[in-house]
Amino acid sequence: MDSDDVPRGGAPVVTVSAAFGAGGAVVGPAVADRLGVPFLDRAIPAAVAAQIGCSLEEALRHDDRDPGRLEHLLAGVARLPLATLGGWDAPPSGTAGRDGRLLCDHEFVEETERVIGGFARTGGVVLGRAAAVVLADHPAALHVRLDGDRRDRLRHARLLWDSGFGEDGEGRRDEPPTPRALDDNDRARTAYVRRFYRADPASPSLYHMVLDGTVLSMFACVELVARAAGDRAAAAGRRHSRLEQA
């Protein structure tokens, strides 16, 4: 992206990558509310479905935030006992669209990228979807990673579950988070990013900020991210103005 992609009015753009139990589904929308911009989570697969010509259910099954999608990736790895999540390329899979045409995984990913890019021109907070990689060259975007010690993340996920929050932000599930759920989610989200982007979602090099969501309070995380996002958006706006005047 270039200077023409700076959001109108200097609206902030934030990408949030969160390990399971690090609080992304809580911090993300709170940051969006604090900044006065949209929170882009479930709106993304809905837009993808509209553009690609499939049902919302199919778009959700190809979305990195959907538990069924995580299970699909893990099942693919399980069928290849010698494969590793770091280097394995899943065989292409597909689903039928409304017109009967076979829709492949990469089409859902590419349309997701277009949706994210479109929202980034007007400002917003994006959770997951390898958005830090997709918007790596965006001049105003702030890229944030929420992480923490495995045991602390499991404890934090259970505290959130006790408070009525699910990992996907859509309300808690019937069963509290388990160590297996945490490990499966971590492995599958890593597989998603590595498969489609050849990147490690836990690598600090992808982010401007890495916060321990299990040690810092939600309030502290929200304030830190919001302040940094505002500063970055303002700086990008000033650079854009200087280029226009040159």
MIVEXLO-945614 format. One record per residue: residue number from 1; x, y, z of N, C-alpha, C in turn. Coordinates in Angstrom, 1 decimal. Layout:
BEGIN
NODE nuvex    n_X    n_Y    n_Z   ca_X   ca_Y   ca_Z    c_X    c_Y    c_Z
NODE   NUM      X      Y      Z      X      Y      Z      X      Y      Z
...
END
This chain:
BEGIN
NODE nuvex    n_X    n_Y    n_Z   ca_X   ca_Y   ca_Z    c_X    c_Y    c_Z
NODE     1    0.8   -1.2    0.0    0.0    0.0    0.0    0.9    1.2    0.0
NODE     2    0.3    2.3   -0.5    1.1    3.6   -0.6    0.3    4.7    0.2
NODE     3    0.8    5.9    0.0    0.2    7.0    0.8   -1.3    7.2    0.4
NODE     4   -1.7    6.8   -0.8   -3.1    7.0   -1.1   -4.0    6.1   -0.3
NODE     5   -3.5    5.1    0.4   -4.2    4.2    1.2   -4.4    4.6    2.6
NODE     6   -3.8    5.7    3.0   -4.0    6.2    4.4   -5.5    6.5    4.6
NODE     7   -6.1    6.0    5.7   -7.5    6.1    5.9   -8.0    7.6    5.9
NODE     8   -9.1    7.8    5.4   -9.7    9.1    5.4   -9.9    9.7    6.8
NODE     9   -9.5   10.9    7.0   -9.6   11.5    8.3   -8.6   11.0    9.3
NODE    10   -7.7   10.2    8.9   -6.7    9.8    9.8   -7.2    8.7   10.8
NODE    11   -8.2    7.9   10.3   -8.8    6.9   11.2   -7.8    5.8   11.4
NODE    12   -7.6    5.3   12.6   -6.6    4.3   12.9   -7.0    2.9   12.3
NODE    13   -5.9    2.2   12.0   -6.1    0.8   11.5   -5.2   -0.1   12.4
NODE    14   -5.8   -1.1   13.0   -5.1   -2.0   13.9   -5.4   -3.4   13.5
NODE    15   -4.3   -4.2   13.5   -4.5   -5.7   13.3   -4.1   -6.3   14.7
NODE    16   -4.9   -7.3   15.1   -4.7   -8.0   16.3   -4.5   -9.5   16.1
NODE    17   -3.4  -10.0   16.4   -3.2  -11.4   16.3   -3.1  -11.9   17.8
NODE    18   -3.9  -12.9   18.1   -4.0  -13.3   19.5   -3.9  -14.8   19.6
NODE    19   -3.0  -15.3   20.5   -2.9  -16.7   20.8   -4.2  -17.1   21.7
NODE    20   -4.6  -18.3   21.7   -5.7  -18.8   22.4   -5.6  -18.4   23.9
NODE    21   -6.6  -17.7   24.4   -6.6  -17.4   25.8   -5.9  -16.1   26.1
NODE    22   -5.4  -15.4   25.1   -4.7  -14.1   25.4   -5.7  -12.9   25.4
NODE    23   -6.9  -13.2   25.1   -7.9  -12.1   25.2   -8.2  -11.3   23.9
NODE    24   -7.9  -11.8   22.8   -8.1  -11.1   21.5   -9.5  -10.7   21.3
NODE    25  -10.4  -11.7   21.6  -11.9  -11.5   21.3  -12.5  -10.4   22.3
NODE    26  -11.8  -10.1   23.3  -12.2   -9.0   24.3  -11.5   -7.7   24.0
NODE    27  -10.2   -7.8   23.8   -9.4   -6.6   23.6   -9.7   -5.9   22.3
NODE    28   -9.9   -6.8   21.2  -10.1   -6.3   19.9  -11.3   -5.3   19.8
NODE    29  -12.5   -5.8   20.2  -13.6   -4.9   20.1  -13.6   -3.7   21.1
NODE    30  -12.9   -3.9   22.2  -12.7   -2.8   23.1  -11.8   -1.7   22.5
NODE    31  -10.8   -2.1   21.8   -9.9   -1.1   21.1  -10.7   -0.4   20.1
NODE    32  -11.5   -1.1   19.3  -12.3   -0.5   18.3  -13.3    0.5   18.8
NODE    33  -13.9    0.2   19.9  -14.8    1.1   20.6  -14.1    2.3   21.1
NODE    34  -12.9    2.1   21.7  -12.1    3.2   22.2  -11.7    4.2   21.1
NODE    35  -11.4    3.6   19.9  -10.9    4.5   18.8  -12.1    5.0   17.9
NODE    36  -13.3    4.4   18.1  -14.4    4.9   17.3  -14.4    4.4   15.9
NODE    37  -13.9    3.1   15.7  -13.8    2.5   14.4  -14.5    1.2   14.4
NODE    38  -14.8    0.6   13.2  -15.4   -0.7   13.2  -14.5   -1.8   13.7
NODE    39  -15.1   -2.9   14.3  -14.4   -4.1   14.7  -14.7   -5.1   13.7
NODE    40  -13.7   -5.6   13.0  -13.9   -6.5   11.8  -13.6   -7.9   12.2
NODE    41  -14.6   -8.7   12.5  -14.5  -10.1   12.9  -15.5  -10.8   12.1
NODE    42  -16.7  -11.0   12.6  -17.7  -11.7   11.8  -18.2  -11.0   10.6
NODE    43  -17.9   -9.7   10.5  -18.3   -9.0    9.2  -17.5   -9.5    8.0
NODE    44  -16.3  -10.0    8.3  -15.4  -10.4    7.2  -15.9  -11.6    6.5
NODE    45  -16.3  -12.7    7.1  -16.8  -13.9    6.3  -18.1  -13.5    5.7
NODE    46  -18.9  -12.6    6.2  -20.2  -12.3    5.6  -19.9  -11.5    4.3
NODE    47  -18.9  -10.6    4.3  -18.6   -9.9    3.1  -17.9  -10.9    2.1
NODE    48  -17.1  -11.8    2.5  -16.5  -12.8    1.6  -17.6  -13.6    1.0
NODE    49  -18.6  -14.1    1.7  -19.7  -14.9    1.1  -20.4  -14.1    0.1
NODE    50  -20.7  -12.8    0.3  -21.4  -12.0   -0.7  -20.6  -11.8   -2.0
NODE    51  -19.3  -11.7   -1.8  -18.4  -11.5   -3.0  -18.1  -12.7   -3.8
NODE    52  -17.9  -13.8   -3.1  -17.5  -15.1   -3.7  -18.6  -15.9   -4.2
NODE    53  -19.8  -15.7   -3.7  -21.0  -16.4   -4.2  -21.2  -17.7   -3.5
NODE    54  -21.1  -17.7   -2.2  -21.4  -18.9   -1.4  -22.2  -18.5   -0.2
NODE    55  -22.6  -19.5    0.6  -23.3  -19.2    1.8  -22.4  -18.7    2.9
NODE    56  -23.0  -18.1    3.9  -22.2  -17.6    5.0  -21.6  -18.8    5.8
NODE    57  -22.4  -19.9    5.8  -21.9  -21.1    6.5  -20.6  -21.6    5.9
NODE    58  -20.5  -21.6    4.5  -19.3  -22.0    3.8  -18.2  -21.1    4.1
NODE    59  -18.4  -19.8    4.0  -17.4  -18.8    4.3  -16.8  -19.0    5.7
NODE    60  -17.7  -19.2    6.7  -17.2  -19.4    8.0  -16.4  -20.7    8.2
NODE    61  -16.7  -21.7    7.4  -15.9  -22.9    7.5  -14.5  -22.8    6.9
NODE    62  -14.3  -21.7    6.1  -13.0  -21.4    5.5  -12.3  -20.2    6.3
NODE    63  -12.9  -19.8    7.4  -12.4  -18.6    8.1  -11.5  -19.1    9.2
NODE    64  -10.4  -18.4    9.5   -9.4  -18.8   10.5  -10.0  -18.7   11.9
NODE    65  -11.1  -18.0   12.1  -11.6  -17.8   13.5  -12.7  -18.9   13.8
NODE    66  -13.0  -19.7   12.8  -14.1  -20.7   13.0  -13.5  -22.0   13.5
NODE    67  -14.0  -22.5   14.6  -13.5  -23.8   15.2  -13.5  -24.9   14.1
NODE    68  -14.5  -25.0   13.3  -14.6  -26.0   12.3  -13.4  -25.9   11.3
NODE    69  -13.0  -24.7   11.0  -11.9  -24.5   10.1  -10.6  -25.0   10.7
NODE    70  -10.5  -24.8   12.0   -9.3  -25.2   12.7   -9.2  -26.7   12.7
NODE    71  -10.4  -27.4   12.9  -10.4  -28.8   12.9  -10.1  -29.4   11.6
NODE    72  -10.5  -28.7   10.5  -10.2  -29.1    9.1   -8.7  -29.1    8.9
NODE    73   -8.1  -28.1    9.3   -6.6  -28.0    9.1   -5.9  -29.1    9.9
NODE    74   -6.3  -29.3   11.1   -5.7  -30.3   11.9   -5.9  -31.7   11.4
NODE    75   -7.1  -31.9   10.8   -7.4  -33.2   10.3   -6.5  -33.5    9.1
NODE    76   -6.2  -32.5    8.3   -5.4  -32.6    7.1   -4.0  -33.0    7.5
NODE    77   -3.5  -32.4    8.6   -2.1  -32.8    9.1   -2.1  -34.2    9.6
NODE    78   -3.2  -34.6   10.3   -3.3  -35.9   11.0   -3.2  -37.0    9.9
NODE    79   -3.6  -36.7    8.7   -3.6  -37.7    7.6   -2.2  -37.9    7.1
NODE    80   -1.3  -37.0    7.4    0.1  -37.1    6.9    1.0  -37.2    8.1
NODE    81    1.3  -38.4    8.6    2.0  -38.5    9.9    3.5  -38.0    9.9
NODE    82    4.1  -37.8    8.7    5.5  -37.3    8.7    5.5  -35.8    8.4
NODE    83    4.4  -35.2    8.3    4.3  -33.8    8.0    4.5  -33.0    9.3
NODE    84    5.0  -31.8    9.2    5.0  -30.9   10.3    4.2  -29.6   10.0
NODE    85    3.7  -29.0   11.0    3.0  -27.7   10.7    3.8  -26.6   10.2
NODE    86    5.1  -26.7   10.4    6.0  -25.6    9.9    6.3  -25.7    8.4
NODE    87    6.2  -26.9    7.8    6.6  -27.0    6.4    5.6  -27.7    5.5
NODE    88    4.4  -28.1    6.1    3.5  -28.9    5.3    2.6  -28.0    4.5
NODE    89    2.4  -28.4    3.2    1.4  -27.8    2.3    0.2  -28.7    2.2
NODE    90   -0.9  -28.2    2.7   -2.1  -29.0    2.6   -2.6  -29.2    1.1
NODE    91   -3.1  -30.3    0.8   -3.7  -30.5   -0.6   -4.8  -29.6   -0.7
NODE    92   -5.0  -29.0   -2.0   -6.2  -28.1   -2.1   -7.5  -28.8   -1.9
NODE    93   -8.4  -28.1   -1.3   -9.7  -28.6   -1.0  -10.7  -27.5   -1.5
NODE    94  -12.0  -27.9   -1.7  -12.9  -27.0   -2.3  -14.3  -27.3   -1.8
NODE    95  -15.2  -26.3   -2.2  -16.6  -26.5   -1.9  -17.4  -25.9   -3.0
NODE    96  -18.6  -26.3   -3.2  -19.4  -25.8   -4.3  -20.0  -24.4   -4.0
NODE    97  -19.9  -23.5   -4.9  -20.6  -22.2   -4.7  -22.0  -22.3   -5.2
NODE    98  -22.7  -21.1   -5.1  -24.1  -21.1   -5.5  -24.4  -21.4   -6.9
NODE    99  -23.4  -21.1   -7.8  -23.5  -21.4   -9.2  -23.0  -22.8   -9.6
NODE   100  -22.6  -23.6   -8.6  -22.1  -24.9   -8.8  -20.6  -25.0   -9.1
NODE   101  -19.9  -23.8   -9.2  -18.5  -23.8   -9.4  -17.7  -24.2   -8.2
NODE   102  -16.7  -25.0   -8.3  -15.9  -25.4   -7.2  -15.0  -24.2   -6.7
NODE   103  -15.2  -23.9   -5.4  -14.5  -22.8   -4.8  -13.3  -23.4   -4.0
NODE   104  -12.1  -23.0   -4.2  -10.9  -23.5   -3.5  -10.6  -22.7   -2.4
NODE   105   -9.8  -23.2   -1.4   -9.4  -22.5   -0.3   -8.7  -21.2   -0.6
NODE   106   -7.9  -21.1   -1.6   -7.1  -19.9   -1.9   -8.1  -18.8   -2.3
NODE   107   -9.3  -19.1   -2.9  -10.2  -18.1   -3.3  -10.8  -17.4   -2.1
NODE   108  -11.1  -18.2   -1.0  -11.6  -17.6    0.2  -10.5  -16.7    0.9
NODE   109   -9.3  -17.2    0.8   -8.2  -16.4    1.4   -8.0  -15.1    0.7
NODE   110   -8.0  -15.2   -0.7   -7.8  -14.0   -1.5   -8.9  -13.0   -1.3
NODE   111  -10.1  -13.5   -1.2  -11.3  -12.5   -1.0  -11.2  -11.9    0.3
NODE   112  -10.8  -12.7    1.3  -10.6  -12.2    2.7   -9.6  -11.0    2.7
NODE   113   -8.5  -11.2    1.9   -7.5  -10.1    1.8   -8.1   -8.9    1.2
NODE   114   -8.9   -9.0    0.2   -9.6   -7.9   -0.5  -10.5   -7.2    0.5
NODE   115  -11.3   -7.9    1.3  -12.2   -7.3    2.2  -11.4   -6.6    3.3
NODE   116  -10.3   -7.1    3.8   -9.5   -6.5    4.8   -8.9   -5.2    4.2
NODE   117   -8.4   -5.3    3.0   -7.8   -4.1    2.3   -8.8   -3.0    2.2
NODE   118  -10.0   -3.3    1.8  -11.1   -2.3    1.7  -11.4   -1.6    3.0
NODE   119  -11.6   -2.4    4.0  -11.8   -1.8    5.3  -10.7   -0.9    5.8
NODE   120   -9.5   -1.3    5.5   -8.3   -0.6    5.9   -8.2    0.8    5.4
NODE   121   -8.9    1.0    4.3   -8.9    2.4    3.7   -9.8    3.4    4.4
NODE   122  -10.6    2.9    5.3  -11.5    3.8    6.1  -11.3    3.6    7.6
NODE   123  -10.4    2.7    8.0  -10.1    2.5    9.5  -10.9    1.4   10.1
NODE   124  -10.2    0.7   11.0  -10.9   -0.4   11.7   -9.9   -1.3   12.5
NODE   125  -10.4   -2.2   13.3   -9.6   -3.2   14.0   -9.9   -4.5   13.5
NODE   126   -8.9   -5.3   13.0   -9.1   -6.6   12.4   -8.5   -7.6   13.4
NODE   127   -9.3   -8.6   13.7   -8.8   -9.7   14.5   -8.5  -10.9   13.7
NODE   128   -7.3  -11.4   13.8   -6.9  -12.7   13.1   -6.7  -12.5   11.6
NODE   129   -6.9  -13.6   10.8   -6.9  -13.6    9.4   -5.5  -13.2    8.8
NODE   130   -4.4  -13.4    9.6   -3.1  -13.0    9.2   -3.0  -11.6    8.7
NODE   131   -3.8  -10.7    9.3   -4.0   -9.3    8.9   -2.7   -8.5    9.0
NODE   132   -1.8   -8.9    9.9   -0.5   -8.2   10.0    0.3   -8.4    8.8
NODE   133    0.2   -9.6    8.2    0.9   -9.9    6.9    0.2   -9.3    5.7
NODE   134   -1.1   -9.4    5.7   -1.9   -8.8    4.6   -1.7   -7.3    4.5
NODE   135   -1.6   -6.6    5.7   -1.4   -5.1    5.7    0.0   -4.7    6.1
NODE   136    0.9   -5.6    5.9    2.3   -5.3    6.3    2.8   -4.0    5.8
NODE   137    2.4   -3.6    4.5    2.9   -2.4    3.9    2.0   -1.2    4.1
NODE   138    0.9   -1.4    4.9    0.0   -0.2    5.1    0.7    0.8    5.9
NODE   139    0.7    2.1    5.4    1.5    3.1    6.1    1.0    3.6    7.4
NODE   140   -0.3    3.3    7.8   -0.8    3.7    9.0   -1.2    2.6   10.0
NODE   141   -1.1    1.4    9.6   -1.6    0.3   10.4   -0.7    0.0   11.5
NODE   142   -1.2   -0.3   12.7   -0.5   -0.8   13.9   -0.8   -2.3   14.0
NODE   143    0.3   -3.1   14.1    0.2   -4.5   14.2    0.5   -5.0   15.6
NODE   144   -0.4   -5.7   16.2   -0.3   -6.0   17.7   -0.5   -7.5   17.8
NODE   145    0.3   -8.1   18.7    0.2   -9.5   19.0   -0.1   -9.6   20.5
NODE   146   -1.1  -10.4   20.9   -1.4  -10.8   22.3   -1.0  -12.2   22.5
NODE   147   -0.2  -12.4   23.5    0.3  -13.8   23.8    0.5  -14.0   25.3
NODE   148    1.2  -15.0   25.7    1.4  -15.3   27.1    1.8  -16.7   27.3
NODE   149    2.3  -17.0   28.5    2.6  -18.3   28.9    1.4  -19.3   28.7
NODE   150    1.7  -20.5   28.3    0.6  -21.4   28.0   -0.3  -21.7   29.2
NODE   151    0.3  -21.9   30.3   -0.5  -22.2   31.5   -1.3  -20.9   31.9
NODE   152   -0.7  -19.8   31.8   -1.4  -18.5   32.1   -2.5  -18.3   31.1
NODE   153   -2.3  -18.6   29.8   -3.4  -18.4   28.8   -4.6  -19.3   29.1
NODE   154   -4.3  -20.6   29.5   -5.4  -21.5   29.8   -6.2  -20.9   31.0
NODE   155   -5.5  -20.5   32.0   -6.1  -19.9   33.2   -6.9  -18.7   32.8
NODE   156   -6.4  -17.8   31.9   -7.1  -16.6   31.5   -8.3  -17.0   30.7
NODE   157   -8.2  -18.0   29.8   -9.3  -18.4   29.0  -10.5  -18.9   29.9
NODE   158  -10.1  -19.6   31.0  -11.1  -20.1   31.9  -11.8  -18.9   32.7
NODE   159  -11.0  -18.0   33.0  -11.6  -16.8   33.7  -12.5  -16.1   32.8
NODE   160  -12.2  -15.9   31.5  -13.1  -15.3   30.5  -14.3  -16.1   30.3
NODE   161  -14.2  -17.4   30.3  -15.3  -18.3   30.2  -16.2  -18.2   31.4
NODE   162  -15.7  -18.1   32.6  -16.5  -17.9   33.7  -17.3  -16.5   33.7
NODE   163  -16.7  -15.6   32.9  -17.3  -14.3   32.8  -18.3  -14.2   31.7
NODE   164  -18.4  -15.3   30.9  -19.4  -15.4   29.8  -18.8  -15.1   28.4
NODE   165  -17.5  -15.0   28.3  -16.9  -14.8   27.0  -16.3  -16.0   26.4
NODE   166  -16.6  -16.3   25.1  -16.0  -17.4   24.4  -14.8  -16.9   23.7
NODE   167  -13.9  -17.8   23.3  -12.7  -17.5   22.6  -13.0  -16.8   21.3
NODE   168  -14.1  -17.1   20.6  -14.4  -16.5   19.3  -15.2  -15.2   19.5
NODE   169  -15.5  -14.7   20.7  -16.2  -13.5   20.9  -17.7  -13.6   20.8
NODE   170  -18.2  -14.8   20.5  -19.6  -15.0   20.3  -20.3  -15.6   21.5
NODE   171  -19.7  -15.5   22.7  -20.4  -16.1   23.8  -19.7  -17.4   24.2
NODE   172  -19.7  -17.8   25.4  -19.0  -19.0   25.8  -19.7  -20.3   25.3
NODE   173  -18.9  -21.3   25.2  -19.4  -22.6   24.8  -19.8  -23.4   26.0
NODE   174  -20.4  -24.6   25.7  -20.9  -25.4   26.8  -19.9  -25.8   27.8
NODE   175  -18.7  -26.1   27.3  -17.6  -26.7   28.1  -16.5  -25.6   28.3
NODE   176  -15.9  -25.6   29.5  -14.8  -24.6   29.7  -13.6  -25.0   28.9
NODE   177  -12.7  -24.1   28.6  -11.5  -24.3   27.8  -10.6  -25.4   28.5
NODE   178  -10.1  -26.3   27.7   -9.2  -27.4   28.1   -7.8  -27.2   27.5
NODE   179   -6.8  -27.9   28.1   -5.5  -27.9   27.6   -5.5  -28.3   26.1
NODE   180   -6.3  -29.3   25.8   -6.3  -29.8   24.4   -6.8  -28.8   23.5
NODE   181   -7.9  -28.1   23.9   -8.5  -27.0   23.1   -7.4  -25.9   22.8
NODE   182   -6.7  -25.6   23.8   -5.7  -24.5   23.7   -4.6  -25.0   22.7
NODE   183   -4.1  -26.2   22.9   -3.0  -26.7   22.0   -3.5  -26.9   20.6
NODE   184   -4.7  -27.4   20.4   -5.2  -27.5   19.0   -5.4  -26.2   18.3
NODE   185   -5.9  -25.2   19.0   -6.1  -23.9   18.5   -4.8  -23.3   18.1
NODE   186   -3.8  -23.4   19.0   -2.5  -22.8   18.7   -1.9  -23.4   17.5
NODE   187   -1.9  -24.8   17.4   -1.3  -25.5   16.3   -2.0  -25.1   15.0
NODE   188   -3.3  -25.1   15.0   -4.1  -24.9   13.8   -4.0  -23.4   13.3
NODE   189   -4.0  -22.5   14.2   -3.8  -21.1   13.7   -2.4  -20.9   13.2
NODE   190   -1.4  -21.5   13.7   -0.1  -21.4   13.2   -0.1  -22.1   11.8
NODE   191   -0.7  -23.2   11.7   -0.8  -23.9   10.4   -1.4  -23.0    9.3
NODE   192   -2.5  -22.3    9.7   -3.2  -21.5    8.7   -2.3  -20.4    8.2
NODE   193   -1.6  -19.7    9.0   -0.7  -18.6    8.6    0.5  -19.1    7.8
NODE   194    1.0  -20.3    8.3    2.2  -20.8    7.6    1.8  -21.4    6.2
NODE   195    0.6  -22.0    6.2    0.2  -22.6    4.9    0.0  -21.5    3.8
NODE   196   -0.7  -20.4    4.2   -1.1  -19.4    3.2   -0.1  -18.3    3.0
NODE   197    0.7  -18.1    4.1    1.6  -16.9    4.0    3.1  -17.2    4.3
NODE   198    3.4  -18.4    4.6    4.8  -18.8    4.9    5.4  -17.9    6.0
NODE   199    4.6  -17.7    7.1    5.0  -16.9    8.2    4.6  -17.5    9.5
NODE   200    5.3  -17.2   10.5    5.0  -17.7   11.9    4.2  -16.6   12.6
NODE   201    2.9  -16.8   13.0    2.1  -15.8   13.6    2.7  -15.3   15.0
NODE   202    3.6  -16.1   15.6    4.1  -15.7   16.9    5.4  -14.9   16.7
NODE   203    5.9  -14.7   15.5    7.2  -14.0   15.3    7.0  -12.5   15.6
NODE   204    7.8  -12.0   16.6    7.7  -10.6   16.9    8.0   -9.6   15.7
NODE   205    8.7  -10.1   14.7    9.1   -9.3   13.6    7.8   -8.8   12.8
NODE   206    6.7   -9.4   13.0    5.5   -9.1   12.3    4.7   -7.9   12.9
NODE   207    5.1   -7.6   14.2    4.3   -6.6   15.0    5.1   -5.4   15.5
NODE   208    4.3   -4.4   15.7    4.9   -3.2   16.4    4.8   -3.3   17.9
NODE   209    3.8   -4.1   18.4    3.7   -4.3   19.8    3.4   -5.8   20.1
NODE   210    4.0   -6.3   21.1    3.7   -7.7   21.6    3.4   -7.5   23.1
NODE   211    2.1   -7.9   23.4    1.7   -7.7   24.8    1.3   -9.0   25.4
NODE   212    1.6   -9.2   26.7    1.2  -10.4   27.4   -0.2  -10.1   28.0
NODE   213   -1.2  -10.7   27.3   -2.6  -10.5   27.6   -3.0  -11.2   28.9
NODE   214   -2.1  -12.0   29.5   -2.5  -12.7   30.7   -1.9  -12.0   31.9
NODE   215   -1.0  -11.1   31.7   -0.4  -10.3   32.8   -0.9   -8.9   32.9
NODE   216   -1.0   -8.3   31.7   -1.6   -6.9   31.7   -3.1   -7.0   31.7
NODE   217   -3.7   -6.1   32.4   -5.2   -6.1   32.4   -5.7   -5.7   31.0
NODE   218   -7.0   -6.0   30.8   -7.6   -5.7   29.6   -7.6   -4.2   29.4
NODE   219   -7.8   -3.4   30.5   -7.8   -2.0   30.4   -6.4   -1.5   29.9
NODE   220   -5.4   -2.1   30.5   -4.0   -1.6   30.1   -3.7   -1.9   28.7
NODE   221   -4.1   -3.2   28.2   -3.9   -3.5   26.8   -4.6   -2.6   25.9
NODE   222   -5.9   -2.3   26.2   -6.7   -1.4   25.3   -6.1    0.0   25.3
NODE   223   -5.7    0.5   26.4   -5.1    1.9   26.4   -3.8    1.9   25.7
NODE   224   -3.0    0.9   25.9   -1.7    0.9   25.2   -1.9    0.9   23.7
NODE   225   -2.7    0.0   23.2   -2.9   -0.2   21.8   -3.6    1.0   21.2
NODE   226   -4.6    1.5   21.9   -5.3    2.7   21.3   -4.4    3.9   21.2
NODE   227   -3.6    4.1   22.2   -2.7    5.3   22.2   -1.7    5.1   21.1
NODE   228   -1.1    3.9   20.9   -0.1    3.7   19.8   -0.8    3.8   18.5
NODE   229   -2.0    3.3   18.3   -2.7    3.4   17.1   -3.0    4.8   16.7
NODE   230   -3.4    5.6   17.6   -3.7    7.0   17.4   -2.4    7.7   16.9
NODE   231   -1.3    7.5   17.6   -0.1    8.1   17.3    0.4    7.7   15.8
NODE   232    0.3    6.4   15.5    0.7    6.0   14.2   -0.2    6.5   13.1
NODE   233   -1.5    6.6   13.3   -2.4    7.2   12.3   -2.1    8.6   12.1
NODE   234   -1.8    9.4   13.2   -1.6   10.8   13.1   -0.3   11.0   12.3
NODE   235    0.7   10.2   12.6    2.0   10.4   11.9    1.9   10.1   10.4
NODE   236    1.1    9.0   10.1    0.8    8.7    8.7    0.1    9.8    8.0
NODE   237   -0.9   10.4    8.7   -1.6   11.6    8.1   -0.7   12.7    7.8
NODE   238    0.2   13.0    8.7    1.2   14.1    8.5    2.0   13.8    7.3
NODE   239    2.5   12.6    7.2    3.3   12.3    6.0    2.6   12.4    4.7
NODE   240    1.3   12.0    4.7    0.5   12.1    3.6    0.2   13.6    3.2
NODE   241    0.0   14.4    4.2   -0.2   15.8    3.9    1.1   16.5    3.3
NODE   242    2.2   16.1    3.8    3.5   16.6    3.2    3.7   16.2    1.8
NODE   243    3.3   15.0    1.5    3.4   14.5    0.1    2.5   15.2   -0.8
NODE   244    1.3   15.5   -0.3    0.3   16.2   -1.2    0.8   17.7   -1.4
NODE   245    1.5   18.3   -0.5    1.9   19.6   -0.6    3.2   19.8   -1.5
NODE   246    3.9   18.6   -1.6    5.2   18.7   -2.3    5.0   18.9   -3.8
END
